Amino acid sequence: MAEDTYQAPIPPRVSVIFTVRNQIAEVRRAIAALEASKDREQFEILVVDRASEDGTPVLDEEIPSVTMLRMPHDFGNTRAMNIATRTAKAELLFFLAPNIEVQPETISALAERLENETSAVAVCPLLIDNAGKPVAQAWPLPNKAFF
């Protein structure tokens, strides 16, 4: 009689993390780009909804491959990222803004870079605009008026 052996599921290679608030259109486009990625089966997509009032809270009903984490209030982006970090199944975390759409090879290329360069602790893709020009920054940096 053959023994049945349990094999634990293989964890994803990368956890792609979005934190969003009322950005349903942007996150749909970003997820669509991720779904077309090379080696898509090797990563999970986590969306932390920061108490959105649009269709974001039920995005996982529309896109079953997404794992939703719903916050009852908007506790801020930092707390949302911390919650996602503790929930992520992969060792490699890729934080992505919902208004960024990646090319099909982006996730695999970044993961390979981190795995092959043992001294690297972080990587960042080149961001380009619709005209193909590099974007200096995706978000404004805080200044004295911010505080």
N, C-alpha and C positions, 0 to 999 in steps of 0.2 A: 504494500500500500504506500503510495507516494505521499510525502508530507507536504502540506500546504505551507508555503512560507510567505510571510507578510513582507512586502516591500513598501517602505515609506515613499510617499510621493517626492519626486525630485523638485527641490525648491527652484524658483525662477533665478535666472542669472542676474537680472536687474529689476529693481522696482522703480517705475517711473511715477513721480508724485506731482500732483497738481493741488494747489490750494486755491479755492475759488469762492467768489461771492457775486452772484448775479451776472455771470459771464457765460451763459448757456451757449450762445452762438460761437464764441471764441473756443470754448473747451470742446465743442463738437468737432470743429475744424482740426484742432490739435490732436484729438483722439483719432480722427479719420486718417491723419497723416501717420500716426503711430501704428494703426492697424495695417497699413501698407508697408511696414518696416520689414527689412531683412531679418530673419531669425525671430519673428514676432512671437513664436511659441516659447521663447526663452525669457520673456519678461512679463511682469504684471503691471497693470495700470491702477493706481490708487488716486481717487479724487476725494479730497477733504472739502466738504461743502460747509462754508462758514455762514450758515443760516440764510441761505439765498431765498429770495421771494419770487424767483422766476422758475423755470422748469428744471433747474439744476438738481434739486433734491431727489428727483426720480429718474435721473439720467441712466442709472443701472437697469431700469426697466426697458429703456430704449436700446442700450448697448450692454448686453449681458456680460461681456468680457471685462467690464469695469467693476472694480470694488469701490463702493461708496462708503465714506465715513461721514456721518451727518452730525454736525455740532448744533446744539439747540440755540446757541447765541454766537454772535461773531466775537470770539475771544482774541482775534487778531491772527495775522499770518504766522508769527513765530510759534504760537501755541499749536496752530494747525500743522505746521511742519514737524513739531515735536511728536504730536500724536501719530502722524503718518510714519515717522521714523520708527516708532515703537511697534507699529502694525506691520510694516514692510516685511516680506518674507525673504528678500534677497539681501546679499551682503553689499551689493553695489546699489547706491541710491542716486537717482537722476532727478533733481528738482527742475521742473519745467513750468514756465509761466503759461497760462492758457492762451495767450496771444502769439505763441511761438509754434510754428509748424516745422517739424523736422523732416529731413530728407530720409529716404528709405534705409540708408546705411549708417545713419548717425548713431543710434543706440549701440549697435554692434561695434562700431569703430571706437567709441568712447570706452566701452567695456574692455575691448582688447587692449587699448592703451593703458588702462589702469592695471590690468592683469599682467601685462608684459613689462611694465616699468615699475619695479618694486619700490622705487623711491618716490613715485608719484602718489599723492593723496587726494588729488582732485584734478578734474579735467573740465574744459569748457569748449563747446563748439563755437566756430566762427558764426556769428549772427549776421545775416544779410537782409537788406530790405527788398521790396518788390522789384527794384531796378537792378538788383544784384550787387549793390554796394555795401561794404561792411557797415554795421551799425555800431556806433561808439559805445552806447549803453542802451539797454532795453527799458530801464526805469531811471528816473532822476535820482541822483545821489543826495542824501540828506545834507543840509547846510545848517547854519546857525538859526535861520528862521524856522527850520523844521522842529527844533527843540524848543 
